Amino acid sequence: MTQPLVSVVIPVYNEEAGLQALFDRLYPALDALGQPYEIVFVNDGSRDRSGALLAKQFERRPDVTRVVYFAGNFGQHRAILAGFEQVRGQRIITLDADLQNPPEDIPVLLAAMDRGFDYVGSIRRQRKDSLWRHWASRAMNGLRERLTGIRMTDQGCMMRAYSRTIINLINQCGETHTFIPALAYSFSENATEVVVGHEERFAGESKYSLYSLIRLNFDLMTGFSIVPLQWFSMLGMLVSMGSGVLFLYMLGRRIVIGPEEGGVFTLFALVFFLIGIALFGIGLLGEYIGRIYQEVRQRPRFVISHVLQQAGEQR
């Protein structure tokens, strides 16, 4: 087979309603590049007919299509990592299956790589998300930049381009939980961002809930920075100093004025405040300890059931 120059990785989970529309736009966009390419779909344990539709598409275009089937649902990021292990191209594009990022903008990312950039992020033009998702994304972006120092204008945009060197480095990492764009950014020597289109989801509904977004950012913060622990240590020191000052004040007041009458509710409020801080710290430590626990077990990040590809094709 012709060695592809461009590889496109697309995770798929219950996208039956929109897959045909994706096929109708993706393949013509890549054919127009005039470069050898491949598309690696990763079926992340879909419970609808997505797997069957991907198999039919493989039969139509086996020369440029491969389909990886997971033996269960392992999550979008692990599906992307599985795709990275399968790709053969020198430039790798990640894309969602929901058509929120138009495949016709793939040349925009490749043009940036032509200018010497090894990692190309993207910024959504005129986002079509709901207001709360837009606000939550901006808040998480700001928090992530302050904690990790990693600057990504729009971390929620799936459309990105990676050089083969960066993909090889990512494949060497055995982390169970990570945030791929941040990992790529840390490996990049020359990164940039480009503006791409953003459309309403063609069909179906988003697989990301508010809880999922929060969990994703916990993975980002605990996987790339110990700043949260440092902040909590500083907070604990300040609270301890404040408690010491309060104790000295209450002792002096008792000596000068005498025993205080009442004040029980003030004491309760102070105690509950300190207990809340302690519980928050325990939860934060739990996040880091939980990551350690998951890493030391060394379980597979995903299990591949089978792969549809042309006979004799090698990665």
Secondary structure as the mmCIF struct_conf table of DSSP 4:
data_model
#
loop_
_struct_conf.conf_type_id
_struct_conf.id
_struct_conf.beg_label_comp_id
_struct_conf.beg_label_asym_id
_struct_conf.beg_label_seq_id
_struct_conf.end_label_comp_id
_struct_conf.end_label_asym_id
_struct_conf.end_label_seq_id
HELX_LH_PP_P HELX_LH_PP_P1 THR A 2 PRO A 4
BEND BEND1 LEU A 5 LEU A 5
STRN STRN1 VAL A 6 VAL A 12
BEND BEND2 TYR A 13 ASN A 14
TURN_TY1_P TURN_TY1_P1 GLU A 16 GLY A 18
HELX_RH_AL_P HELX_RH_AL_P1 LEU A 19 ASP A 31
TURN_TY1_P TURN_TY1_P2 ALA A 32 GLY A 34
BEND BEND3 GLN A 35 GLN A 35
STRN STRN2 TYR A 37 ASN A 43
BEND BEND4 GLY A 45 GLY A 45
BEND BEND5 ARG A 47 ASP A 48
TURN_TY1_P TURN_TY1_P3 ARG A 49 ARG A 49
HELX_RH_AL_P HELX_RH_AL_P2 SER A 50 ARG A 60
TURN_TY1_P TURN_TY1_P4 PRO A 62 VAL A 64
STRN STRN3 THR A 65 PHE A 70
BEND BEND6 ALA A 71 GLY A 72
HELX_RH_AL_P HELX_RH_AL_P3 GLN A 76 GLN A 86
BEND BEND7 GLN A 90 GLN A 90
STRN STRN4 ARG A 91 THR A 94
TURN_TY1_P TURN_TY1_P5 ALA A 97 ASP A 98
BEND BEND8 LEU A 99 ASN A 101
HELX_RH_3T_P HELX_RH_3T_P1 PRO A 103 ASP A 105
HELX_RH_AL_P HELX_RH_AL_P4 ILE A 106 ASP A 114
TURN_TY1_P TURN_TY1_P6 ARG A 115 GLY A 116
BEND BEND9 ASP A 118 ASP A 118
STRN STRN5 TYR A 119 ARG A 124
BEND BEND10 ARG A 125 GLN A 126
BEND BEND11 ASP A 129 ASP A 129
HELX_RH_AL_P HELX_RH_AL_P5 LEU A 131 THR A 148
TURN_TY1_P TURN_TY1_P7 THR A 153 GLY A 156
STRN STRN6 ARG A 160 SER A 163
HELX_RH_AL_P HELX_RH_AL_P6 ARG A 164 GLN A 172
BEND BEND12 THR A 176 HIS A 177
HELX_RH_AL_P HELX_RH_AL_P7 ILE A 180 PHE A 187
BEND BEND13 GLU A 189 ASN A 190
STRN STRN7 ALA A 191 VAL A 196
BEND BEND14 PHE A 202 GLY A 204
BEND BEND15 LYS A 207 LYS A 207
HELX_RH_AL_P HELX_RH_AL_P8 LEU A 210 PHE A 224
HELX_RH_AL_P HELX_RH_AL_P9 VAL A 227 VAL A 256
TURN_TY1_P TURN_TY1_P8 ILE A 257 ILE A 257
HELX_LH_PP_P HELX_LH_PP_P2 PRO A 259 GLU A 261
HELX_RH_AL_P HELX_RH_AL_P10 VAL A 264 ARG A 297
TURN_TY1_P TURN_TY1_P9 GLN A 298 GLN A 298
BEND BEND16 ARG A 301 ARG A 301
STRN STRN8 ILE A 304 LEU A 308
TURN_TY1_P TURN_TY1_P10 ALA A 311 GLY A 312
#
